[in-house]
Amino acid sequence: MTRPNVDLCVTLGRIAMRNPIATASGCSGYGEELARFYDLSRLGAIVTKSITLEPREGHLPPRLIETRAGMLNAIGLANVGLDLFLREKVPALAAHNVPIIVNVAGSTRDEYLQVAAALDAEPRIAGIELNVSCPNVKEGGIEFGIDPQALRSLVEAVRKRVTRATLIVKLSPNVTDIAVTARAAVEGGAEALSLINTLRGLAVDPWTGRPLLTNVTGGLSGPAVKPVALYMVRRVWQEVAGPRGIPILGLGGVQFVEDVLEFLRAGATAVAVGTANFVDPETGPKLADGLKQALEKLGCGSPRDLVGAMDLAK
Ligand SMILES: Cc1cc2nc3c(=O)[nH]c(=O)nc-3n(C[C@H](O)[C@H](O)[C@H](O)COP(=O)(O)O)c2cc1C
């Protein structure tokens, strides 16, 4: 087989990525930590920690523990808040020549709208990723992300304020059928979907009975969640995203180049790396390099050739 010239470029909504590898929200702050290890322009995009209107301290420690095949976290959306983020973190990140996607969280609809509108007004921000797995305090404590009506209406309202940046909605896996919430997000105006966020979990000290996290419950991530994430990416790609041409940013346990190939084949256009950064902070650029070689080996000229490509013949 002749080896093709591989072009790793993909587009997520209107975001041009030089390769399909991004960071996952919350696992590398605002980029400074990773910039100590490598040139961030080796990534396809950087996704920041969730930003809220006001600064947040998050939960008291312990807020992160290791599990047998991953991690359980309940950070509590600790972040510097919108003003400081725009004033200090955006200029620092913009120096790195990598598309910036800002993850947005809120406790109320108004908070999402205010934060999203302010970010849309900052031209150095390429994308806004809505984290809809937070409690909706004003409307009775449910998560926007698990109620299709609430989600659709939130995304519709945000869409009216976000006209420049690409709007991505990050789906929660804590639902019966993720195709239902995916459809709601797309009908509301999402241009891309990212999935999955963490799976709700619990860890208890077997001898004292005390929960190991101060918040009691947490979100599971890492290798343990990869098959769940792959299944959900496949389902969303088949039922909602594929037919409408909506790109998927797949995440959940991505660590090795084979994981990237699996996510592409399940239906993702790009992937994001979260927990694996705690094992090796250089995972992102190593995956980009490894993907080029893997695609050459497969005789593919582009990661796009693999999107959704599973062999289901009996
Ligand atoms: C320590 C930690 C903090 C996280 N913080 C956020 C966050 O602020 N916003 C968000 O949308 N997702 C957050 N996530 C979820 C990740 O972005 C990702 O969806 C999830 O961890 C699955 O990917 P992974 O297995 O590669 O970590 C966090 C995950 C971890 C482990």
The ligand as an ORCA input file, in Angstrom:
! r2SCAN-3c Opt
* xyz 0 1
  C     -10.710     16.719     37.784
  C     -11.768     16.897     36.749
  C     -12.409     18.132     36.607
  C     -13.398     18.307     35.638
  N     -13.989     19.538     35.503
  C     -14.919     19.735     34.527
  C     -15.496     21.015     34.323
  O     -15.165     22.012     34.988
  N     -16.436     21.142     33.339
  C     -16.810     20.090     32.538
  O     -17.657     20.262     31.649
  N     -16.255     18.866     32.702
  C     -15.323     18.671     33.667
  N     -14.744     17.435     33.823
  C     -15.159     16.326     32.929
  C     -14.163     16.118     31.790
  O     -14.063     17.266     30.966
  C     -14.568     14.896     30.928
  O     -15.847     15.113     30.387
  C     -14.579     13.593     31.701
  O     -13.584     13.583     32.694
  C     -14.376     12.370     30.790
  O     -13.127     12.439     30.110
  P     -11.785     11.706     30.648
  O     -12.163     10.295     30.972
  O     -10.808     11.835     29.530
  O     -11.359     12.455     31.875
  C     -13.763     17.229     34.804
  C     -13.127     15.988     34.957
  C     -12.147     15.808     35.903
  C     -11.476     14.464     36.023
*
